Structure formats: C-alpha cells, structure tokens
Amino acid sequence: MEAKKRLYLGLLTFSLFLIAAVIWLVWFLIFNRTMMLNQVLLVLLVSVAVLFLIIFALGIIAMVIMIIRSHTTPWQENVARVVNEWLFPVALLVGKLLRVDRDSILRSFIAVNNYLVRSKQVNLPGQKVMILAPHCLQHAECPHKITIDVANCKQCGKCKIGELKKLADQYDCKLRVVTGGTLARQAIKEQRPGAVIAIACERDLSLGIQDISIIPVLGILNYRPHGPCLNTDVDMIRVNNAMEFFSQGG
Ligand code: SF4
C-alpha cells in the first residue's frame, strides 16, 4: 500500500481506537465509581468536557456579540477563531444530517466572516493588501500566462482580470491569479500581506478563510454563468468596496 494511503488509513484507525478507548473509559468509570481513583478520573473527564463546552459556548457568544456591536476585541477574535476551527466541520456534518444545502452553509460562514472582518479597524497601505483571484476568472481562450505574472494581461476587456489589474495598479496592491488552494497559500507565504481580498467559489473561499484565519480575509463569491471553473465572473463593485475598506479602515 502507498505510504500516503497508509498514513490516512492509519490515522483513521487510530481515531477509531481513541474513540473506543474513551467510550470504554467512561463506561468503566461509571460502573466502578466506588474506587477513589475512578471517581477522581471521572470528575477530571467531565471537567475537561465541560471546559470544552464552555469555550465553544463563549466562542459562539463572542461571535454574536461582535456581530451585534459591529466591533471586535482581540480576546473575542481569538476565541471565535478557535471555535470556528473546531466546530466548522461539526456544523457541516450536522448540516448534512439535516439535509441543509452545503453551499448555503458555506455562504453563511463566509458572510459571518466578512461581517466580523468589517467590524475591525483595518487601515493598511495598498501594498499590504493582496487580491487573490482564481484562474477560472481568465477568459478560457486568452493565451496570456497571467498565473506566472498578472502583468502579462493585456486588459483587452474579455474578462475581469483586466479590471482587477487596473484596480491593483490604482492602489499599488498585490494581485495574484492562482490555480488552487496550494498556490494561494504559497502566494500568501511569499508576500505576507496584512489583509486579503479573496475571490473564489464557496468551497475554496471557506477553506481559504479557515486556513489563514490569522489574516483578515474578505471573501467575494464568483459568478459561474458557464458552470464551475469556466469563464467565471466577479462583481467589481464588491471588490472595490473591499479594497476601500482595507485601505481606509472602513
Ligand atoms: S483581460 Fe487579460 S486575462 Fe482577460 S482575456 Fe484579456 S488579456 Fe486575457
């Protein structure tokens, strides 16, 4: 078996044993409560579980408060970030069980993220802002290699890359056109922006926002009139608004 597959299957098996061990331990402790050590362990286990629940509850409350007040504080942001990272997959799973459309959940997550980012005071010079655009925004018949260097775009008007380039020149900000999440992460690592305006579909945007939770990201969904990943489009008014927000502090 290939090493990559072995690693994933091994981790799955380990997780299964871990869950089984926890269930067995709880069962054992409950049915052997007379022993002093078991009582202590049971209290410890319940305390840890309650602690996690409190952190999750605080995180959700912090998010609600941030949204209501349109203002964030560092502690609220930190708790909300932890909760987002831990509970995001759970929320997706619950949504799936309840047969809620996955894209609707992801759109809601992106909307909450944008709202929280907009409640911060961000005032950066244009050079510290990066626009990340997906390759599918480029016209499918365009011969210019804009993923290597967006300066290769001739601004012919057939797709929105030309307008994005114009906006990037206007604000002197970085513009990268990427073919996937890995290259997006690499671009962020290389350029170290203070804020990101990311254009993508629901899946890529929500994953990207999760991935780079330290940097404020305003996510803008692309339009897909020709289906996924082909000649997609973006609302430039929204991109302009995001740029103005980051460069003028809202
Ligand atoms: S605007 Fe730029 S990227 Fe789009 S088709 Fe024209 S040259 Fe190609």
Residues whose N, C-alpha, C, O or C-beta is under 5 A from the ligand:
A	BS01	SF4	Q138 H139 C142 H144 C153 K154 Q155 C156 G157 K158 C159 I161 G162
